[in-house]
Amino acid sequence: MREVQAARYILRDVTGPAPPEVRVLADADALAQAAAVEFLSATGEALRNAPTATVALSGGSTPRRLYSLLSGDEFRRRVAWPRIHFFFGDERHVPPGDAESNYRMAADAMLSRVAVPAENVHRIRAEDPSAEAAARAYEREIEDHFRLAPGQFPRLDLALLGLGTDGHAASLFPGTKALSETRRRAVSNWIGKLDTDRITLTAPAFNAAAAVVFLVSGEDKAAPLKSVLEGPYEPAQLPAQLIRPGAGRLLFLADRAAAQRLRSPAGAAR
């Protein structure tokens, strides 16, 4: 495995439970390598203390590169696939075979290529005509797997997230009703600008995770990344700012293109 070179810094002036760590990687390939190492570390640590680990997967093009890497020769044999349960941070309101499905992307790039038991893959049943019914069913599945009492949130070992050009994370979009949710673990969320429902984990569900890792790649993410990390706290406009684990780690992995507008106290984005 080639060494991943990265600049690291902590945004000390960001208020909240856990200041985010930011690591700037040379390019998208180096970002995927760093994310794969984080995946191994988070799941490995969890499996040293429990029989299984839990990971929430993200959709989008940047995670696809990670999933292909994890299922390839370099990493596949280093992952305890039968002991990992996979969840999804959000899903489009489409059947699992649809080209827009986050589940289909993860299955094509990784899950169908590795030794993951079918019962370890907890997809969102987004083929249900009712997005709200799909969200309620997903909440029940999470409750059953984690054996949660009313009001409790799951302690995911790792949650992977991307960052939208409008500052959204998962399907927590600016100005949508899900941003104000404090009690539920998953909800349906109407996205007016897309004219569709999405099903998403809520901010409190992500914030209960042991580790949250954002994967941010490309020049079009430079402005939202700077705003999320260094701008004023405006979660109604920048929902990714809601993701602040109360007792967990928050890490942003960004390539140089995405990080080019960030302050660079140690030459981080140069």
Residue pairs with C-beta under 8 A, 6 or more apart in sequence:
1 33
1 74
2 33
4 25
4 30
4 33
4 34
4 37
5 25
5 26
5 30
6 23
6 24
6 25
6 26
6 30
6 34
7 23
7 24
7 264
7 266
7 267
7 268
7 269
7 270
8 21
8 22
8 23
8 24
8 266
8 268
9 21
9 22
9 264
9 265
9 266
9 268
10 19
10 20
10 21
10 22
11 19
11 20
11 22
11 229
11 230
12 19
14 20
14 229
15 233
16 244
17 207
17 244
17 245
17 246
17 247
18 244
18 245
18 246
18 247
18 248
18 249
18 250
19 250
20 229
20 250
20 251
20 252
21 249
21 250
21 251
21 252
22 229
22 251
22 252
22 254
22 259
22 262
22 268
23 34
23 251
23 252
23 253
23 254
24 254
24 255
24 256
24 259
24 262
24 264
24 268
24 269
25 31
25 33
25 34
25 253
25 254
25 255
25 256
26 255
26 256
27 255
27 256
27 257
28 62
28 65
28 217
28 218
28 255
29 65
30 255
31 62
31 65
31 215
31 217
31 253
31 254
31 255
32 62
32 65
32 66
32 69
33 69
34 253
35 66
35 160
35 213
35 215
35 253
36 66
36 69
36 70
36 74
36 75
38 158
38 211
38 213
38 251
38 253
39 55
39 66
39 70
39 79
39 158
40 75
40 78
40 79
42 53
42 55
42 157
42 158
42 210
42 211
42 213
43 53
43 55
43 79
43 80
43 84
43 157
43 158
44 80
45 157
46 52
46 53
46 54
46 157
46 158
46 210
47 53
47 80
47 83
51 83
52 83
52 84
52 85
53 80
53 83
53 84
53 85
53 157
53 158
54 84
54 85
54 86
54 87
54 145
54 146
54 154
54 155
54 156
54 157
54 158
55 84
55 85
55 86
55 87
55 156
55 157
55 158
55 159
55 160
56 86
56 87
56 88
56 89
56 156
56 158
56 159
56 160
56 201
56 206
56 209
57 63
57 67
57 86
57 87
57 88
57 89
57 102
57 106
57 160
58 89
58 90
58 102
58 160
58 161
58 162
58 170
58 215
59 88
59 89
59 90
59 91
59 92
59 102
59 105
59 106
59 162
60 102
60 162
61 217
62 162
62 215
62 216
62 217
62 218
63 105
63 106
63 160
63 162
63 215
64 105
64 109
66 160
66 215
67 105
67 106
67 109
67 110
68 109
68 110
69 75
70 76
70 79
70 110
70 114
71 109
71 110
71 113
71 114
76 113
76 114
79 114
81 114
81 115
81 116
82 115
82 116
82 117
82 120
84 116
84 120
85 120
85 121
85 122
85 145
86 106
86 111
86 116
86 120
86 121
86 122
87 122
87 142
87 156
88 102
88 103
88 106
88 122
88 123
88 124
89 159
89 160
89 161
89 170
89 200
89 201
89 206
90 102
90 124
90 170
90 171
90 198
90 199
90 200
90 201
91 101
91 102
91 103
91 123
91 124
91 126
91 134
91 171
91 198
91 199
91 200
92 98
92 100
92 101
92 102
92 126
92 196
92 198
93 126
93 131
93 134
93 188
93 196
93 197
93 198
93 199
94 100
94 101
94 126
94 127
95 101
95 126
95 127
96 103
96 104
96 107
96 123
96 126
96 127
97 104
98 104
101 126
103 123
103 124
103 126
107 121
111 121
122 138
122 141
122 142
122 145
124 134
124 135
124 138
124 186
124 199
125 134
125 137
125 138
126 134
126 199
127 134
128 134
128 137
130 188
131 188
131 197
131 198
131 199
132 187
132 188
134 188
134 199
135 184
135 186
135 187
135 188
135 199
135 200
138 185
138 186
138 199
139 184
139 185
139 186
142 148
142 154
142 185
142 186
142 205
143 185
145 154
146 152
146 154
146 155
148 154
151 183
153 185
153 204
153 205
153 207
153 208
154 185
154 205
154 208
154 209
155 208
155 209
155 210
156 205
156 206
156 208
156 209
156 210
157 209
157 210
157 211
158 209
158 210
158 211
158 212
158 213
159 201
159 206
159 209
159 211
159 212
159 213
160 213
160 215
161 169
161 170
161 206
161 212
161 213
161 214
161 215
161 240
161 243
162 169
162 214
162 215
162 216
163 169
163 214
163 216
163 221
163 224
163 225
163 228
163 240
164 173
164 224
164 240
165 220
165 221
165 223
165 224
166 173
166 174
166 224
167 174
167 224
167 227
167 228
167 237
167 238
167 239
167 240
167 241
168 174
168 239
168 240
169 206
169 214
169 239
169 240
169 242
169 243
170 200
170 201
170 206
171 178
171 189
171 191
171 198
171 199
171 200
172 178
172 179
172 189
172 200
172 202
172 203
172 239
172 240
172 242
173 189
173 191
173 193
173 198
173 239
174 236
174 237
174 238
174 239
175 192
175 236
175 237
176 189
176 190
176 191
176 192
176 239
177 187
177 189
177 190
178 187
178 189
178 200
178 202
179 203
179 235
179 236
179 239
179 242
181 187
181 202
181 203
181 204
182 202
182 204
183 204
184 202
185 201
185 202
185 204
185 205
186 199
186 200
186 201
186 202
186 205
187 199
187 200
187 202
188 197
188 198
188 199
189 197
189 198
189 199
189 200
190 196
190 197
191 197
191 198
203 239
203 242
203 243
206 212
206 243
206 245
207 242
207 243
207 244
207 245
207 246
207 248
208 245
208 246
208 248
209 245
209 248
210 245
210 248
210 249
211 245
211 248
211 249
211 250
211 251
212 243
212 245
212 248
212 249
212 250
212 251
213 251
213 252
213 253
214 240
214 243
214 251
214 252
214 253
214 254
215 253
216 225
216 252
216 253
216 254
216 255
216 258
216 259
217 254
217 255
217 257
217 258
218 255
218 257
218 258
219 257
219 258
219 260
221 254
221 257
221 258
222 257
222 258
222 259
222 260
222 261
223 261
224 238
224 240
225 252
225 254
225 258
225 259
225 261
225 262
226 261
226 262
227 238
228 238
228 240
228 241
229 252
229 262
230 262
230 263
231 238
233 241
234 241
235 241
235 242
243 250
244 250
254 262
256 269
259 268
259 269
260 269
261 269
262 268
262 269
264 270
